[in-house]
Amino acid sequence: MILHTQLIYTVNQGHWESYTTYSWVDTSYNETKKVWITSGYFANPMHGQVIVEKQPQYVFTKWHKDSSGEEASMSLKITWKIDNSEVVLEADKRKINKIYIYEDVVRYNDKGIDKIILFDGSVPSAEEGSMDTVTKFVYAGSEESILHVYLYAENGEVGHISFKNPINGFRSININSGDSSLSPDLWLGGITYEVFEF
């Protein structure tokens, strides 16, 4: 709503003038609503330890053969232990019931990122446990390729670790075109055993 007001001002040099001004009138209103409040409490974030065991150290695409003549692959074992030392009630202890593992393979020659899901599913609910996967990679990936492990607790909390995991292809091993007996030190390596805290 807009109000019109007439004001009269005195002008020192001899005549009267009328001015019209406008002022804003707030037409808003208050409203009372009922809001459901759920009970809750503060808790420390989830912490724990993840042990990663990976074989082989030098991962190749499936187009290569391993020592037994099979398509090259990567085996991965994830072992976890959740720190529940500060939890008083047994019912409040955090337990892992889902794991999601994937790798972003950063492909050569600006061909983008190939997301490979190694595992995405439920595991028996436990404070401690382990699981194994075997993966064959189609594309080679640079040293910027990252493997991610997400641990999901029953209460919705998440633990996350990640590490570099390059995937060797033909370009990785043919560094010296005239030499067919290259040292494995020239291949792109990665971890074989590592302990992570989250």
Residue pairs with C-beta under 8 A, 6 or more apart in sequence:
1 25
1 27
2 22
2 23
2 24
2 25
3 22
3 23
3 25
4 20
4 22
5 20
5 21
5 22
5 23
6 18
6 19
6 20
7 18
7 19
7 21
8 16
8 18
9 16
9 17
9 19
10 16
11 17
43 92
44 86
45 157
46 82
46 94
46 153
46 157
46 158
46 159
46 198
47 82
47 83
47 159
47 197
47 198
48 80
48 81
48 82
48 83
48 151
48 159
48 197
48 198
49 80
49 81
49 83
49 195
49 196
49 197
49 198
50 78
50 79
50 80
50 149
50 151
50 159
50 161
50 195
50 196
50 198
51 77
51 78
51 79
51 80
51 193
51 194
51 195
51 196
52 76
52 77
52 78
52 149
52 161
52 163
52 191
52 193
52 194
52 195
52 196
53 76
53 77
53 79
53 192
53 193
54 74
54 75
54 76
54 77
54 165
54 190
54 191
54 192
54 193
55 74
55 75
55 192
56 66
56 74
56 192
57 189
57 190
57 191
57 192
58 168
58 184
58 187
58 188
58 189
58 190
59 72
59 74
59 137
59 165
59 166
59 167
59 168
59 190
60 66
60 72
60 137
60 167
60 168
60 169
61 72
61 136
61 137
61 138
61 139
61 140
61 167
61 168
61 169
62 71
62 72
62 73
62 136
62 137
62 138
63 71
63 72
63 169
63 170
64 71
64 72
64 168
65 71
65 72
66 72
66 73
71 136
72 136
73 134
73 135
73 136
74 134
74 135
74 136
74 137
75 132
75 133
75 134
76 101
76 118
76 132
76 133
76 134
76 135
77 130
77 131
77 132
78 99
78 101
78 130
78 131
78 132
78 133
78 149
79 128
79 129
79 130
80 96
80 128
80 129
80 130
80 151
80 159
81 127
81 128
82 93
82 94
82 95
82 96
82 127
82 128
82 153
82 159
84 93
84 94
84 127
87 93
87 94
93 127
94 127
94 153
94 154
94 155
94 157
95 125
95 126
95 127
95 153
95 154
96 123
96 125
96 126
96 127
96 129
96 151
96 152
96 153
96 159
97 122
97 123
97 124
97 125
97 152
97 153
97 154
98 121
98 122
98 123
98 151
98 152
99 119
99 120
99 121
99 123
99 131
99 149
99 150
99 151
99 152
100 117
100 119
100 120
100 148
100 149
100 150
100 152
101 117
101 118
101 119
101 120
101 133
101 147
101 148
101 149
101 150
102 115
102 116
102 117
102 118
102 120
102 147
102 148
103 115
103 116
103 118
103 135
103 141
103 145
103 146
103 147
103 148
103 165
104 113
104 114
104 115
104 145
104 146
104 148
105 113
105 114
105 115
105 116
105 137
105 139
105 140
105 141
105 145
105 167
106 113
106 141
106 142
106 144
106 145
106 146
107 113
107 114
107 139
107 140
107 141
107 142
108 140
108 141
108 142
108 169
108 171
111 139
114 138
114 139
114 141
116 135
116 137
118 133
118 135
118 147
119 131
119 133
123 129
123 131
125 154
137 167
139 167
139 169
140 167
140 168
140 169
140 170
140 171
140 172
141 165
141 166
141 167
142 166
142 188
143 164
143 166
143 188
144 164
145 164
145 165
145 166
145 167
146 162
146 163
146 164
146 165
147 162
147 163
147 164
147 165
148 160
148 161
148 162
149 160
149 161
149 162
150 158
150 159
150 160
151 158
151 159
151 160
151 198
152 158
153 159
159 198
160 198
161 196
161 198
163 190
163 191
163 194
163 196
164 190
165 190
165 191
166 172
166 188
166 189
166 190
167 188
168 187
168 188
172 187
172 188
173 182
173 186
173 187
175 182
175 186
176 182
